[in-house]
């Protein structure tokens, strides 16, 4: 019976550029040429969800990486130069950040378990949650409208477990960056030449393996293997974890404050819109040359209104409309006030707490100075946060005064309209003190434009200059700064020679807006965040650089994301493995290079070539006689490590004239990785120039293989933990998925035959689908065919097909 059980097959409308299995679920993520991100389930290859390209994220996905716990999927976008973190359960964008170059590869790893480290950090995290209240949620309707790609409530939960995990991002021009928890950049590496094609950070953090492609105008592109010494990350793991978690908290708090300010700006714009909506028609239709402000002052002083103003108040605004308008504007002012109190001040307090802890860490120079923590820079950031908090308090006072004037104005206008309509005026509203009169006069002078033009901070006929000037994101000084002449504390500080320039007092910047002070705060904090990334990046040194081979021109059209070499980190043995082929030199051989994760530890027999012999059994199916082609030779098209001792490969029969026969096989490496002969590497030459001296081991795959009928298999993605594999055809549209630890049963074989017949029919339609997708951005007809196929494979909700760990 054939090895491996086929559990799904599908023809896709758009070519697949990348595929990656979830680390701990039977789910596979696919990225296609249309910019879609797809998530499919193992059973019948049913689609769970799809994330369409948009302007915020981009349309050109260049790589994928799963977080080790399988809850978050990262994908890089080339056209917008961003890395996006997506919730694997809800298909929601959790976070995104820009990168200098389009990322060509990513790798997300988790450090080895250290119980002592975990316990110490969990205690510190408990202290943080004990002292800091939970931040209130932002208004969802507002944040979704403004920042649809950011889910503020989800960002604070991205840290996940206490154990450190690092997202490594690589790109052209030797661009490599490391992000703790996928959020905070802890290292920017330099000194790498060429474009990164594959990355592998060891789980002990001692080294980073990089496959680079160096292009020149004269020769073919050259593939190199580089091992970088990241010993500082390993030796300072407890300190690095604590610092990374603190700075990740700080980064998410900054984003929280940005969203809060955006909500405040929206509430402020609502006030302008509500008033302008009522006043526009009145100003357009009035025949007098007087201003809106003059019309209301005349009503205030003499008790009677012009015919135009009276018509506006009684016919357009109405008493009922005035009450609704007053409630609406009062609600907008209250929203701004609540956002300042509950969001800006709470976020600022949390920032001060975390920065103060980081300052304490920086003062422990023995532990944290090697990571680049600068106490002086952190102190500047603390001062900037303090200034931001003071400016928010100043805004609160301005809002409080504006609301007093606003309520006095609407109370007076309500009484005036009741008198115009000759209605009864309640006695409690009929009393108006000299103070109330001053509030109304202040409101008219401050909030109605002196001329009917459109200003940056004003509506056409109504402005909230006092409040709006604080929300303006410009460098100019405030138009109406607060009057501090009668403030006793300000006078006391100015008169005190000790307090005047004291570092204990936060500067206030009375002439600047809230946005300006916020940008100063962000700049100071960014300096704190960037310094460790520079210091750690400079500490990373190149341990070895090995020239492997050149890429023939014939393979230039092959998608780079699938091409060998592939990297694997053996956590138990603390080894880096590199698997590659040199088809132009020796088509029937697979090369395995291994190096210790510790650059200072040498590994005997670091390179071996595996010769692909005929299978041990006479046929793939042991119940049938051996065919004449049993002595055929094979070449490797793709190879991925299934686990520490097994390699999953896609093989091509070199004797097949039609170039269609493909074999999926599991190669067991226990015996072949224990060879005696040592390879002496000449570092002045490429490996392809010294292949005759490489030790060669014979290899047979026995029963662990299966012929791929009716599919021109080319690439494979595997997950040894879940024991699954996905095979992709050469045209990048046809996929099959297998359970690797099960064999086909007789009934399943019959279904497989039917599936093969279907595959042959689909192969004949392939060109038609290609034309449809090329002419219609993926082809509505092809997409409809795919959806119909999904519907035909199973009824009901896809999410309800399986339960337990596989259910999202």
N, C-alpha and C positions, 0 to 999 in steps of 0.2 A: 504494500500500500504506500502511496506517496507520503513523504515526510511533510510536516507542517500542514496545518488545516487552514484552508482559505475561508475567511469569514466575511469578506466584502470585496466589491469591485465596482468601479465607476469610471465613466468617461466624463471628463470635466470640460466646460466650454472654453476656459482660458488656461493657457500654459502655466504650470506651477513653477515658481522661482525658488521656493524654499519650503521645507517641511521639517517639523520637529515634534517628537512625542513628548507628552507631559511626563514629568519624572515619576509620578506615582498614581496616574489614572490612565484608563484606556481611552485617551483622547489625543488627537493629533492636530496640530495647527499647520495651516497651509497659507502661503502668500502667493498670489498670482500676478500676472502682468497687468491686470486691470486695476491693481492697487487695493484689492480686497484682502481682508484677513478672514480666513475661514477656520472654524473649529468643527471637526468631525469625530464621531464616536466609532469605536472599533466595530461594534455589531452592525453589519450591513453597510458600514461606512456612512452612516446617517449624519446629516449636518445638524449640529446643535445651534450654531448661530453664525452670522457673518457680519463683519464690520466694514462698511463701505467707505471709500476714500472721501475726504472732505477738505475744505480750505484750511482748517485749523491744523490738521495732522499732516496731510500731503497725500500724494498719489503713487509714489515710487518706493515700495517697501524693499529694503536692501538686506535685511537679516532679521532673525528671530532668536529669542532666548527665553526659556522658562525659568522663573524663580524656583529654587530647589524644592519648595513645598508645593509647587504646582498651582498656587492660587493667583499668581500674577504672571502675565505674558508680556514681555518687552519686544517691541519691534522698532527698527530704525527706518527713517524716511529720508530718501536721498534728496528730493526736490526742495524740501523745507529745512533740511539739516537738523533733524530733531530725533530724539529717542522718546518713545511713547510707552507708558506703562498702562496695561489694560487689565481690568478685572476679568479673570477667566470664567467666572460664574455668570456675570451679568452683561458682559461685552461692553462695559463702560470704561471711558478713559479716566484713569485715576490721577495721572500726573504726566507731564512732559517737560523736557528740558532741551535747550539748543546745544549743538556741538559744533566745533569749528569746521570739521569736514564731514561729508556724508559717510556714515558708518558702513563699512563693508563686511564686518563680522562682529559677533558679540558672544560672550560666554558668561554665564551666571553660576557661581559656585558658592558653596557653604563650607565654612571652616569645620575642622574636626571637633567632635564633642569634647568639651572640657568641663566636667561637673563643678570644679572649684570656681572656675571663671564664671560659669552661669549663675551659681548661687550668689556670688558677690555682686554681680550686676543686677540680679533680680531684686536684691535688697535695696540698691540705690534707686531702681525704678519705682519701687513701692514708696520710698520717701518722696519722690517727685510727685506722684499721684496723691500723696497724703497732704502735701502742702499747697498744691495748686488745684483750684476748683476746675471742673470740667468746663471748657469753653462752650458758650451757647452756639447753637447752629445758626448759620446765616439764613436770611429769608430765601427759601428755595426758588420761588418764582423769579426773584431778582437775579440770583447767582446763575441759574440755568440760562437766563436770557443773556447775561453778560459774558459768562465764562463757561459755556456749555462743555468745553473740554476739560474743565477742572471740577471735580467733586470735592468740595472743601471738607465735608464730613469724612470722606474716605481717605484723604491724604494723611490725616493724623494717625490712621490705622495701618499705614504701609510698612511700619517698622517690623511688624510680625513678631517672630520669636526673638529672644534676647541674643541668641547665637548669631555671630556676624556672618552676613553673606555679601558678596561683592560682585557687581556687574562690571565686566571688562568690555570696553568698546574700542574697536580698532578701525582704522580707515587709511586713506592715501597719505603719502608723504610721512610715513612713520608715525601717524597719529594713533596714540594709545592712551586711554584714560580709565581710571578705576573709580567706581561709584559704590560707596558703602550703602547697603540696603537698596541699591538702585536709585538713590536720591542725592546723596552728598558726595561730591568729588573729593577723593582722598589722595589722588596722585595723578599727575600729568607727566608721562614718560617722554624722554627725548633720546636722541642718538640712534633711532631705528631708521634704516634705509628701506625705501620701497613701500608698496601697498600691503597692508595686512590682509591675509586671506583666511587665517584661522588662528584662534587663541585658546590657551588652556592654562589657567591659574591653578596651581596645586592646592589641595585642600589643607596642607600644612603651611601655606603662604610663603614657602621658601623660595619658589621660583615661578617664573611665567614663561611658558613656551609660546613662540610666535612663528607662524609660517608667513614669509613675506615673498612678494613677487617684485623683482627689480627689472624695470624695462629700460632698454637702450635703443637708440635709433638704428644701430648696426646689427645687433644680434637678437635672437629670440628672447622672450622674457625668461628670467632665471628664478628658480624657486630655491629659497634658502630657509634653513631652520635656525632660529635664534633662541637661546635660553638666557633669560634675564634673572639676575640675583635679586630677589625681593626679601632679603633676610631681615630688614628693618621691620617689615610688616609682621613677620613671624616672631621676632624677639620681643616686640612691643604689642603683642596681640591683646592683652587685657586693657592696656592704655588706649590702643587704637579703637577697640570696641566701645569703650566708654566715651571717648572723644567723638566718634562717629555718631553715636546715638544722640549725644547732646547737640551736635551741629545739625543733625537731621531734624530734631525738634525745632531748632532755631529757624531752619529753612522753611519748615511748614508753617511756623508762626508768622513769618514774614508774608507768606502767601495769604494767610488768614487776614492779616491787616490790610493787604492790598484789596482783597475782595470786600472787606468791610467799608473801606473808603469808596469803592465803586458803588456800593449800595447807598451810601450817603449822597453821592453825586446824583444818583437817580431820584432820590427823594427830593432833593433841592430842585431838580429840573421839573418835577411834578408841580411844585408850587408856582414856578414861572408859567407853566403851561395852563394851569387852572385860572390864574388871574388874567393872563393875556387872552384866553379864550372868551372871557366875559367882556373885556374892554375893547377888543379889536373892532367889533362892529360899531360900537358907540363912537370911537374916534374917527372911523371912516365916514360915518354919516353926519357928524356934527358940522354945522356951518360956521361956527364962531372960530376965531383965531386963538382962543384961550387954550391953555394946556389942561390936561386931566387933573394935574395937581391943583391948579387954580380953581377949577370947578368945585372940587371937594373942600378947599379952604373957604370958598364963599359960603358953602353950605354950613361949614363949621362956625364961621363968624357971625353970619347974618340969619341963619336958620331957614333960608329958602334957597332952592336950587334952580338952575337954568332949565328951560324946557327940555333941552337935549339930555341933561343929566337926569331929570325927573323921568323922562321917557325910558332911559336906560334902566333906572332903578326899578320902576314900577312894571314895565312891560317885558323887558328882557331878563333882568336879574330876578325880580320878584322876591317877596319876603321869604318864601319857602326856599327859593334858589339860593338866597343869601345864607340861610342857615346851613344848607348843604355845602356851599362853598367854604364857609367858615370851618365846618367840621373836617372837610377834606384837607384844607391847608393846615389846620391844627394837627391832623393826623400825620402829615408829612413832616412838620417840625418835630413832633414827638418821636417819629421814626429816627430822625437824625440824632436827637438827644439820646434815645435808647441805644443806638448803635455806638455812640461815643462812650456811654457809661458801661454797657455790657460787653461790647466787643473790643473797641480800641483800648480802653483802660485795662480790661482783663488780659488781652493779648500782650500789652506792654508790660504788665506785671509778670506774666509768664516769661517774656523775653529777658527781663531783668534777673529773674530767678536763675534761668539756665546760663546766662552770660556770667553771672556771679559765680556759679559753680565751675564754669570753664576757667574763669580767672583763678580760682583756687587750684584747679588742676595745673594751670600754667606756672603757678608759683612753686609747685612741686617739680623743680627743674630736673632732678635726677630721673624722674619717670617720664615726664612729658616734654621736656625741651627737645629731645631728639626728633619728636614729631612736628616741631615747628610752631608750637604754641607760644605766642608773644604776649606777655602780660600787659605791655604798654598799649598794643593795638586793641586788646580786649577791653582795657579801661576806657579807651576812646569810644568803643562801641557802647559801653554801659552809659557813658555820659550822653551819647547821641539818643539812646532810648529814653533816658531821663528827660531830655529836652522835648522829645516827641510827646511824652506823657504830659508835660507842662502845657504844651501847645494844645493838646486835646482838652485839658481843663479850661484853658482860656476860651476855646471855642464853646464850651458848655456855658460859660458866663455870657458870651455874646448871644447864644441861642435863648437863654433865659430872659435877657433884656428884650430881644426881638419878639418873643412870645407875649410879653407883657404889653408891648405896644400894639401888637397884632390883635390881641383880645380886646383891648380898649377901643381900637378902631372899629372892629366889627360890632361891638356892643353899641357904640354911638351910632353907627350907620343903621343898625337894626331899629333903634328908637326913632331915628329920622324917617325911615321908611314907614313905620307904623303911623307917625304923625301925618305923613303925606296921604296915606290911605284912610286917615281919620279913624283908625282903630284905637282900641284902648291900650294905653301904655302901662304895664305893670309898675307899681310904685317902686319896687326894688331896682328897676332899670332906669327910672326917671331921674335919679340922683346922679349928678356928675360933678366931681370935685375938680379943683384946679390941677391936681396931679393927673387925673384922668385926661383932662384937656391937653396937658403937656405930652402925655403918651400918644394921643391922636395926632398932634402936630408933628411929633417926632416921626411917627409912622408915615405921614404924608410926605415929609421932607426926605426921608430915607428910602422909601420903597416905590415912589412914583418918579419916573424919569423926568428930568427937566426938559428934555426934548424927545421927540418921538422917533428916535433912531435905534437901531439894533446894536447893542454893545456886547462884548464878550461875556460879561458877567450879568447882563441885564436882559430882560425880555423886551419886547417892543415898547411896552407902556408900563411895565412893572418890573422891579428888580429886587433881589434879596442880597444887596451889596454887602451888608454886614456879615451875613453867614456865607454867602457864595464866594467871597474873596478868599476864605480859608481853604476852599476846595478847588481853587484854580491851580492847575499844574504848570506854573510858570515861575521864572526867577524874579519877576518884578516885586517890589514891596507892596504891602497891603495899601489899598486905596484909603481905607478908614481904619487905621490901627487903633487899638484900645487906648483910652486915655488913662495913664497911670499916675497922673499928678497927685491925686488925693490918696493914693495907695500907701498906707503907713509902712508896710513891709518893704516896698520898693524904696521908699525914702530912707528907711533905716539901713538897708544894705548899701545904698550909695554913700551914706555918711560914715559908714564903718570902714576903716582902712583894712581891717583884717578880713571882713566878709566880702569886700568888693571884688577881689580876685581870688577868692577861696576855691580850691578844687573840689570842696565838699558840696558846693551849690551847682546845680545844673544850669547852664545858660538858657535864656528864655527866647531869644530872637523875636522881640516884639514886632518887628517890621515884616516878618516873613509869614508865608501861608503854611497851613498844615501839610500840604503836599510837598512843599520845599523842604521842611524839616524831616518829613518821611524819607525823601530821597537822600538827605544827608545821613540819616540813620542807616539806610540800606547800603550806602557806600562804605560806611565804617564797618558794618557787619561783614560785607563782602571781603574786605581786607583780611578780617579774621578767618574767613572760610577759605580764602585762596592761599594763604601762607603755608598751612600744613601740606596742601597738595603740591606746592612747589618744592618744599623741603623733602617730602617723601619721594617725589619724582626724581630729584637729583640724587637721592641715595641709591636708586636702582641702577645697577651696572650690568653690562653685558658679560655673561660668563663664557659663552661660546657662540660662534657663528659657523655653521656648516653649509657649504654650497652643495645642493643636491643635484639638480638637473635643470635643463632648459625645457620650456613648453613648446612643442612643435606648432607650427602655424595651422596645421589641420585641426587643432583643438581650440582655436581662438573663438569659435562660435559657441562652444560649450558654456553653459552658465557657470560663472565662477563660484557660485554658492555651493554647487554640488561637487566640484572637482576635488580630487585628492591633492595633497595629503590630508588625512584626518588625524585628529589628536585625541588622546585618551589619558586620563590620570588614574592610575591604580593607587587608591587610597591606602590599602593594606600594605602593599610593598613600597609605597612612597616612590613611585616611578612615573615618568612621562613616557608614553608610547607614541610613535609617529608611524603611520602606515601610508605607503605610497607605492606607485608603480612607475616604471620607465618603459612604456610600450615600444618606443623606438629602439631601445637598446636590447631589452630582453622581455618580450611580450608575455612569456609564460611564468613570470616571477612576480611575487609580492615581497616588498622590502619592509622590514620592521626595524625601526631605530628606537632604542630605549636609553633613557638617561635618568639618573637619580634626581629626585626633586631638590635635594640638597646639592648645590653646584660643587661643593667641596668633597663630595663622596663619589668615587669612581665606580663604574659598573663594568664588570668583565663581560666580554662578548656583547658589546653594545649594538651590533648590527648583524642581521642575518637576512638571507634571501630565501623565500619559500618557493619551491618549484611545484607547480600544479600538475601532479601526476594524474593518471586515470583513477577513477574511484575504485575502492577495494572490492565492492560487489560488482558483479558483471553487468548489472543494469540498475537503473533507478528503482524499478519495480522488481523485487527479488523473485517474483513468481513467473516472470517471463524470461525466455532465454536471452543471452547477451546479444545485442545487435552488433552489426559490423562496425558501428561507430564507437564502440566501447573504448577503443584505443586512441580516441581523439585527444588532442591537446587543447588547452583552454588558456584564455587570457582574462585578466581581472579588469572589469569595468568600474566597479565601486567596491569599497570595503569599509566596514565600520565595526568597532569593537562592541560585541554583544555583552560581554562581561570580562572579567580579568583573564579568563582562559579560553575565550571563544571569539572568533572573528566571523562576522557575517559578510558574505561576498556575493556579488553578481558576476557570473562568469559568461564568457562568450566562446562558442566553439570555433576554433580557428580553421577547422576543416569544413565548416559549413559555407558552401558557395553563396547561398542566399543571405548570409549574415543575419539570420533570424533566430537561431537557436540560442536560448539563454537558460542559465541554471542558477537557482538560488541555493546557496550552500552554507553550512556551518562548519568552520574549520577549527578543530581543537588544537590548541597550541602547547599543551602540557609538555609533550615530548620534544617538540622542535625548538622550544626556547631554552633548552639546556644543552647547548652545544659546547664543544671544547675549543674549537679553532677561534683565534682572536684576529680581528681585522684591525690593521694598522692604518689609520686615516692620514692621508697626505692633505693637510689643510690648504695647500696652494692649488689644489686641483678640485674640480667638481667631482661629485661621487660618480656620475655617469662616465667619467674618464678613467675610473679605476674599479670597474665592476668585476673584472676577472679575478680580483683578490678577495671578493666578498664571500664568506662562507655560505654554502648552499645546503638547505635541508629539504629532503623529500617530504611530500605532504599528500595525504589522501583523505577525502572527506567521507568515505563510506556511505552509510545509509542516510546521513544527514544532508540530503540534497533533494532538489525537486526541479524538474524541467518546467520552464515557463512557456506554456503553450499559448499561442494567439496573443502574445504581448511581447513587444521588443523591449524587454526590461533593460534599464540602463543605470538606475540609481536606487539606493535603498536607505531607509531610516529605521533604526531599531531602538528598542527599549528592553534591556535585559531584565530589569526589575519586574515589568509587567509581561515579559516574554512575548513580545509582539514585534512585527516588522511590517513596513509599508514599502512596496516596490513601485517605482515610477518608470514609465516608458520613455523612450528616447525623444518622442515628440512632446513630452512633459504634460500630457493630457490624460493618460490612461493610468489608473492606480489600482493596485490589489493589496489587500491587507491579510496578514497571516498570524495565527497563533503558532508560535515556534515550538512549543512543547507538546503538541498534539498531532496525531495522524488522521488522515482522511478515513472515514468509515464508508461502507459500501453505499449507503443511501446518499451520503454527502458527495461521493464520487459521481453518482448520477446527476446530482444537482450541479456539480462542477462541470460535467459535460454540457449541460444546458447552458451554464454560464459561459463556457467556451464558445458555444454556438452564437450566443448573444454577442460575445466579444468580437467574433469574426464579422458579424453584421455591423457592429459599431466601427470596426476598423475600416470597413468600406465607406462609412459615412464620415470618416475623419476629415477628409479634405473639404467636404461641404461645411462641417462645423468650423474648420479653420477659416474659411472664407467669410462665414457669418460673423465670427468673432473679430476678424480683422476689419470688416467694413462697418461694424456697429458697436464699437467699444465693448466688446465682450459678447455681443449678439443676444438680442432678446429671445430669438428662437432657440438658441443653444441653452440659454439660461432656463427657458421654459421646459426644455427637454430634461435638464438636470433636475428641476423641481418635480417634474412628473415622475422621474425615476425614483426620487426620494419618497414621494407619496406612494409609489407602487411597492416599495420594499417594506413598508410597515405602516400600520394604521395608528391613529392617535397621536398624542403629543410625544415628540422625540425625547423630551426631558423625562418622560415617565417610563421609558423603555427599560431602564435598569435602575437598581436601587443600591443603597450602601455607598461604598467609596466612589463608585463611578457616577453617582448622581450629582449634577451641578445644581 
